[in-house]
Amino acid sequence: MLRVLEQKAQAKNLDLGLYVAELLSTDLDSKAKVELYSLLSKEYLMESEELTNKGNIKEAGERLWNSAFSLLCALGENMGVQHAGYRDVRLIAEELAKQDSEIPYLLDNAEVLHSNFYHNFLSERSFSERKKRALTLLEKLEKILESQSASLKARTSERS
């Protein structure tokens, strides 16, 4: 069964964790989906740190990319827009540029980490610089997500 899931995830160009999250999310309300994507992002970030400490920058960079992708999915869910694939998260980042113009640039940086997973071209120095920018992206996305969630919570309270 795991092999089938991995094949389906690969066919959608998704990490297995993101694919499983997508499958699970069909039975969840919007708030639970946001929480799921946020938790997945944190898990990927922790894995990235572990892999970096082991010297595996190829896998560590991919986990950073997956962490950003997951947060963009959470943000897209809050925004009520589709977030099932690569094009969708790029559009979400462009929309978020209205709040912070650095986000698309920082996402481009994280995309290089994703590319490195397949082509293994980054030096440790280059990885380190890109990692710093990816962490900046994650911080910015987290702040926007917190702000969105607070706004949604306030609107829900007003309706009650």
N, C-alpha and C positions, 0 to 999 in steps of 0.2 A: 504494500500500500504506500509506503514511504516513497518508493521509486516512482509510482504514478504521480504522487503529489509533486515530487521534484521535477518531473517531466512537464507537468501542467504549469508549474511556476516558471520554468525555463521558457516554455512556449509563449508566456505572457511577459517575458523579460523581467520577472520579479524574483526577488530573494524568496526562499521558502517561507520565512517568517511573515513577510508581507503578503504572500499569497494566502497563507492560512488565515491571517487577519482579515483579508478580503472575504474569504469564505465565511468566517465567523460573523462578520459584520452584517450579513444579510438578515440575521436574526436579532440584531441589536438596535436600540433606539440611538438617535444621534449623539446624545451625551455619552453613552457607553462606547460608541465608536471612537469618539474623541479621546476618551480615557484609554482605550485599547491602543490606539496609534501613539499616544503620548508614552505609555508604558513601554511599548515596543521600541520607541526612539531611545528611551533611557537604557534599555537592555543592550541595544546596539552600541551605544556610547560606552557602556561598561566593557563590552566585548572588545571594542576598539582599543581601549586602554590596556587591557590584558594582552592583546596581540602586539601592540606597540612595545610593551615591556619585554615581550619575547623576541622582538626584532622582526616580526612578520608585518612589514609595512604594507605589503600588497593586500593582505586580508584586513588589516587595520583601517586602511583607507576606504575599503568597500563598506566596512561597518559604519564609518563616519557618513558616507553617502546614504546608506540605508537609514541612519538616524535622521538625517535632514529630510529624506523622502517621506519618512513616517510623520514627522512634524508637519510637513506640507500637506499630507493627507488629512491630518487632524484639523489644520487650519481650513482646508477646503471643505471639510465636513461642516465646520462652524459657519462657513460662508454660504453653504448650500449649493456648492458647485461640484461637478464630477471630479474625482481624484483617483481614477483607476489606473492611470498610466503615466508614462514619462511626459508626454505632451501636456497632460492635465496639470502636473505639478509645475511645469514651466509657466503655464498660464497663471497659475496661482501666484507664483513668484513675481510675475509681471504686475499683477494686481496689487500685491503687497508693496511693490516699489512706490506706490502712491504714499505709503506710510514711511518707508525707508528705502531710499534710492539705491542703497548698497546691496540689497538682497539679491537681485539678479546677478550682479558681479560675483558675490560670494557663492552663489549657487553654481556659477560657471567654474569657480575654483574647486568646489566639491565634485563637480562633474569630472574634473581631471583625475581626482582620486578614484572615481568609479572606473574611468578609462584605464588607469594604471592596473586595476584588478585584472583586466584582460590582456594588457600589453606589457606590464612590468617594466616601465621605463624610468620611473622616478628614482633619483638618488635619495639617500637618507636626509640630506640637507633640504632638498626640494620638498620631500614629504613633510618634514618638520614645519616648513613655512606654510605649506598648504593646510596642514593640520590646524595651525593657529587660526587661519582664516575660516576654516570649517567650524571650529569651535565658536568663533565670533558669529557665524551664521546661526548656529544652534542657539546661542544666547539670545540673539535678536528674534528668532522664531518663537522661542519660549516666552519671551516678554509679550509678543503680540498675541500668542495663544492665551496667556494669562489675562490680558486685557479683554480679548474677545469673550472668554469664559465669564469674566466679571460682568461684562455688559449684558450677556445673555441671561445671567443669573438675576441681574437687576430688573431686566424686562419681564422675566418670569414672575418675580416677586410683585411687580407693579400690577400684573394681571390678576393676582390672587386676591 
